[in-house]
């Protein structure tokens, strides 16, 4: 499918950031966006890049009533040679289509998604920051746009992609964060939509996240929805525990989002000869390991933050500091390696980097 391009009038383009150190995640957006429409029986049509603008939506659009919507998140990085690269984008496109299938939505051809982003970046490449630690965030989204009241999959959808320059996701940067373990609320259950990147998963996390924030914590660590014993993930990240010389992360059993950075950490750690276990781990095992000193470090992983060390957790109104509360050895090493690969400062033995042709 061809993409029709309508460049924004130069006089109406937005001012670009002059100080990249002051970028805030998710606050600023580029000049253009990609949009295309879907209708049952016709497929995807009218692929176009247009000036960034507000969407016009019918009040009866099914996404507003039944939550049929998904999204992805990936980044474009500018290397020292001035060229732009993506980090494992095929993983994001494939996960997008798995989310679509789970939500009874149409899929988008993976190769076409590459074409969309490259065409979009050809227009907005000046928005890609130049400093290490900053990047251009890319947010593909699909929503049910059909105006209809009735619980069924929609017959019409809107797919769009917006971008914007970002810096660190957390205000703490790479410094250790404090997380709150929720034993009252749950994010998802097996058999639900926890493994899909759908809006509902994030909406269900907001109440507990606000409670945690008021208590001085950055994020919530979710337990399983049945027994409330097994650790699952953090609100915006997958979670890893280093107990002695073993790296442990909960298995993907249907209620956890299969993170791209999670997969990268598993592959990279295995490459280094670290023992990696994807197995169930209870919150009691976590607390016991902290108290006995066997817990060497805890960290979260995600596209937005990459690696986020955890310095302290709170469970049942008790506080547990992980070692000295600082950044762990493996957290630092993994962060430096992944970021180094993303910005072209370290060798990429896995073929993770995708060069953007502009």
Steps between C-alpha positions, in 0.01 A plus 500: 500500500629844409526768767370845409713773658368844590785700657418758765528862393845623616340801667287271719767256609573477869817636661746221571662470844815708538615330822468122481592467866162650587290256296214338691357165395172523308452877504618608152402364159638529148349679201342203320299186564405193300135393465312228314151354522358150503157373406388137508485358150731772364811474716742783571470808280592868466849478646619857552746719685351833601579787737454403866145583600220406737291200403133544419300215647134408518370493860381145433845380384529152646843558656336754733244250623661156481873574521604342172839666463869404493833677467875451485807694605846507343777754446716646225861577596743741335856372481814711491509471119166686495306202366194355671448144623223298662544233768336164427194658329378171354437379857270797556311449174453131573378574852263762361342234279475254789320769700272563203411131470423481874271803476322376183653778291655490151875453471740733321761355265839507673693614192247778445555621857870540417400704195270718710768589754768564239268726301399685816861543613597629156281802580574531871863384524603837643291416806729209593718628788879498475599416859548155649209428734256692284309353207189530286215300648274330245144415601293286257135474608185328377148579617150380414348799321164358391205695649293221652365406841507125549757261642676346200822558303480817295487503121703821466840593646745786497875436508733792564860568597625804689855583610670733745844570650551356848759469774488270805157358590550526876603822669759293687674418173724197555495547877322229705125529535270394785213266418185409689372143501123491465325209671156662479467577129605300194593602147398191302417131531591200290251462219447876489673758283810558711733385224351750250611861490147630531375814672295310758809353667633847573166640608462221756841589648431868563326481838773299671768705324354821643491344846865405464594847378336663803707272722820612327550207263573514129315190383289201605626141498204279412433154638299231323125549490404166657718426802661843536831323569693484175681804366393605149621840378530869584248748360716604203773236510584134526693407816825313565655371822864408548517243778866415554623430145166411343284745308129425546196645325137383509395280205266616226182320596246729334462776757839669443596721208784337300742793506755558224757623754418199720584271210818699430618465861437124496692459175784729604541346846504152349764618252715603794462159665263618775248244618156634407182338632148581383310353792231586751630694798289588803514827686596299809807367318588854397471634856693206645781548249522870588508429873767230474715703263460253213318763295784681328283734290158560348429690181221569256524497121306685233532704182439827680751459785721218356630382841362645822675389822280443804648620828211425735165323504208526738277205582231479770611836645859387545797636309779290356819655365679302231863472612615862554217643289737589216541389140591133465792365297288318243252787473781736408666256262176416318399864475836606362504215248145546368526879482843464340352275230206734447727800439768316305765524771522124551508203266164347405564122486127420479395708198263706714563832325295602197636790289234746386528585131413866450 
